[in-house]
Amino acid sequence: MLQTAQRSAKSKTKKAAPLHERFLEAFRWMLLARTLEEKLVSLYRGGLITGGVYIGKGQEAISVACGLFLQKGDIFAPLIRDQAGRSAFGEPLLDVTRTYLGSRLGPMRGRDGNIHRGHPRKNELAMISHLGAMISVTVGALLAKRFKGEKNFVGLASIGEGGMQTGSFHEGMNIAAVEQVPLVVVATNNHYAYSTPNDREFACHDLVDRALGYGFEGYSLDGTDLAACLDVIGSAVKRARAGRPPQLVVASVLRLSGHGEHDDASYVTEEIKQQPFARDCLKVAEQTIIDLNLSDAETLAEWRKHAAAQVDEAIASAQKEPAPEGDKEDWCALSTRDLVDSFE
């Protein structure tokens, strides 16, 4: 019989001191993601990026905790606002800039939208735009690893509160619990599904209340608090790896940008902007570093300079590389290349 548990992690983590080294490592990934995405926004507005640009401003603390605790062999299914987690999981910065700038040397070979990139062979799943479907995909990948006899692995799938309202999300959560796969679902409630506010998305008091019905263990947290994110998400990963029921973590934040850079977010009310969950997690983390004397101003400035240099180098490299030429490219899917070669 499935064991279920449910509690709020807010009171537990509010006063918890961060593990200094892990906190500083996470902050640097957050800083790199913010620096990169600010540069991508600039390139987009300058007409140098084709397609959309969707950034994770305000959600970096949640995202980095998702990527930071996964190990080799674990499955990660990030979404459009998960650059911090992608980087912490090991995604090369050059792969990011190559994809946004359409380089044929990138992981998508310049042939797909920038948000759908992934490294399936390295267990970083490429995002499906019908976001709820990523839960089932992750569950399937975990079952495949189980069938192969692999041990000590977990899967972590990101979702937004909008994606939680889809049928595919419910199906994925149900099969995960029935099959007792080692799954962690981290749901970011950023209070708007594009422009639809929470009160038009769901009627339950708190989305974490759904955990019990699914057969998950559920935890909620303040997504602007990096220490809380590291504690709660890191603990959820440990529990899943130890064989506990699937885990649902619901983090509350405000998306600090539009749905994409084409969206001015004029529908976000001033009242919402004044709520505690509307804080900028990067600024909150930096203030924590200062308050606890984890680092000094000179070191923080050096980290910013280093992040900017990394981003500039990756963008400059990608800009020098060729774009795909439609009449010369091999458009065969990478997954079927060997099969095609066997018939040639």
ChimeraX attribute file (.defattr): number of C-alpha atoms within 10 A of each C-alpha:
attribute: neighborCount
match mode: 1-to-1
recipient: residues
	/A:1	5
	/A:2	12
	/A:3	12
	/A:4	17
	/A:5	13
	/A:6	17
	/A:7	12
	/A:8	15
	/A:9	18
	/A:10	14
	/A:11	11
	/A:12	12
	/A:13	19
	/A:14	13
	/A:15	10
	/A:16	11
	/A:17	13
	/A:18	18
	/A:19	11
	/A:20	14
	/A:21	10
	/A:22	14
	/A:23	19
	/A:24	17
	/A:25	14
	/A:26	26
	/A:27	23
	/A:28	21
	/A:29	24
	/A:30	31
	/A:31	21
	/A:32	25
	/A:33	29
	/A:34	23
	/A:35	19
	/A:36	25
	/A:37	20
	/A:38	14
	/A:39	16
	/A:40	23
	/A:41	19
	/A:42	13
	/A:43	17
	/A:44	19
	/A:45	13
	/A:46	9
	/A:47	10
	/A:48	15
	/A:49	18
	/A:50	13
	/A:51	13
	/A:52	15
	/A:53	21
	/A:54	20
	/A:55	27
	/A:56	25
	/A:57	23
	/A:58	26
	/A:59	29
	/A:60	31
	/A:61	32
	/A:62	35
	/A:63	33
	/A:64	29
	/A:65	29
	/A:66	30
	/A:67	26
	/A:68	22
	/A:69	19
	/A:70	21
	/A:71	14
	/A:72	11
	/A:73	15
	/A:74	21
	/A:75	26
	/A:76	28
	/A:77	27
	/A:78	30
	/A:79	25
	/A:80	21
	/A:81	26
	/A:82	25
	/A:83	29
	/A:84	31
	/A:85	30
	/A:86	26
	/A:87	20
	/A:88	24
	/A:89	23
	/A:90	13
	/A:91	17
	/A:92	12
	/A:93	19
	/A:94	20
	/A:95	21
	/A:96	24
	/A:97	24
	/A:98	28
	/A:99	25
	/A:100	28
	/A:101	26
	/A:102	25
	/A:103	23
	/A:104	19
	/A:105	17
	/A:106	21
	/A:107	18
	/A:108	23
	/A:109	18
	/A:110	20
	/A:111	17
	/A:112	14
	/A:113	15
	/A:114	23
	/A:115	22
	/A:116	16
	/A:117	24
	/A:118	22
	/A:119	14
	/A:120	13
	/A:121	8
	/A:122	14
	/A:123	18
	/A:124	19
	/A:125	22
	/A:126	18
	/A:127	18
	/A:128	17
	/A:129	12
	/A:130	11
	/A:131	20
	/A:132	26
	/A:133	20
	/A:134	25
	/A:135	29
	/A:136	20
	/A:137	17
	/A:138	26
	/A:139	26
	/A:140	16
	/A:141	18
	/A:142	23
	/A:143	18
	/A:144	12
	/A:145	17
	/A:146	15
	/A:147	9
	/A:148	9
	/A:149	8
	/A:150	12
	/A:151	10
	/A:152	13
	/A:153	21
	/A:154	28
	/A:155	26
	/A:156	28
	/A:157	24
	/A:158	26
	/A:159	24
	/A:160	22
	/A:161	23
	/A:162	22
	/A:163	22
	/A:164	21
	/A:165	14
	/A:166	14
	/A:167	11
	/A:168	18
	/A:169	19
	/A:170	18
	/A:171	15
	/A:172	20
	/A:173	24
	/A:174	18
	/A:175	16
	/A:176	27
	/A:177	20
	/A:178	15
	/A:179	12
	/A:180	19
	/A:181	26
	/A:182	28
	/A:183	31
	/A:184	30
	/A:185	25
	/A:186	26
	/A:187	23
	/A:188	26
	/A:189	24
	/A:190	23
	/A:191	23
	/A:192	22
	/A:193	18
	/A:194	15
	/A:195	14
	/A:196	13
	/A:197	15
	/A:198	15
	/A:199	11
	/A:200	9
	/A:201	16
	/A:202	14
	/A:203	9
	/A:204	10
	/A:205	9
	/A:206	10
	/A:207	20
	/A:208	22
	/A:209	18
	/A:210	16
	/A:211	21
	/A:212	15
	/A:213	10
	/A:214	21
	/A:215	23
	/A:216	29
	/A:217	26
	/A:218	26
	/A:219	24
	/A:220	25
	/A:221	26
	/A:222	23
	/A:223	28
	/A:224	27
	/A:225	24
	/A:226	27
	/A:227	25
	/A:228	28
	/A:229	26
	/A:230	25
	/A:231	19
	/A:232	26
	/A:233	31
	/A:234	17
	/A:235	14
	/A:236	26
	/A:237	24
	/A:238	17
	/A:239	19
	/A:240	23
	/A:241	21
	/A:242	13
	/A:243	14
	/A:244	20
	/A:245	26
	/A:246	32
	/A:247	31
	/A:248	30
	/A:249	25
	/A:250	29
	/A:251	28
	/A:252	22
	/A:253	26
	/A:254	25
	/A:255	27
	/A:256	18
	/A:257	16
	/A:258	20
	/A:259	19
	/A:260	16
	/A:261	16
	/A:262	12
	/A:263	13
	/A:264	11
	/A:265	17
	/A:266	9
	/A:267	13
	/A:268	19
	/A:269	9
	/A:270	9
	/A:271	7
	/A:272	12
	/A:273	14
	/A:274	10
	/A:275	11
	/A:276	13
	/A:277	22
	/A:278	19
	/A:279	19
	/A:280	21
	/A:281	25
	/A:282	22
	/A:283	13
	/A:284	15
	/A:285	21
	/A:286	18
	/A:287	12
	/A:288	19
	/A:289	20
	/A:290	14
	/A:291	10
	/A:292	11
	/A:293	10
	/A:294	13
	/A:295	15
	/A:296	10
	/A:297	12
	/A:298	8
	/A:299	10
	/A:300	15
	/A:301	11
	/A:302	11
	/A:303	16
	/A:304	15
	/A:305	12
	/A:306	14
	/A:307	20
	/A:308	18
	/A:309	14
	/A:310	17
	/A:311	22
	/A:312	16
	/A:313	15
	/A:314	19
	/A:315	23
	/A:316	14
	/A:317	14
	/A:318	24
	/A:319	16
	/A:320	11
	/A:321	15
	/A:322	14
	/A:323	18
	/A:324	16
	/A:325	10
	/A:326	9
	/A:327	7
	/A:328	7
	/A:329	11
	/A:330	12
	/A:331	11
	/A:332	10
	/A:333	10
	/A:334	11
	/A:335	10
	/A:336	9
	/A:337	12
	/A:338	11
	/A:339	10
	/A:340	11
	/A:341	8
	/A:342	7
	/A:343	6
	/A:344	5
